[in-house]
Amino acid sequence: MAIDKSLKVKAGATANRSVLTRVERIERLREMNRFDSDDSPFGLPKVRVRKLQMKKKKKTKKDDDDK
């Protein structure tokens, strides 16, 4: 059986995730010096995921006096 087109995951949908895997969370906690190798990998604190927003480019005004 084939999967319906509406249920397929598109490539762009996987780029921005709001949830990190355990390994990714441990890496970020190590960068912040909040995780040691002696600590348990279970019950990790929450790690904020920053979403990047692209700033809109300002339109440049062109002089229409050349007519």
ABEGO torsion letter per residue (X at the ends): XBBBAAABBBAAAAABBABBBAAAAAAAAAAAGABBAABBABGBBBBBBBBBBBBBBBBBBBBAAAX
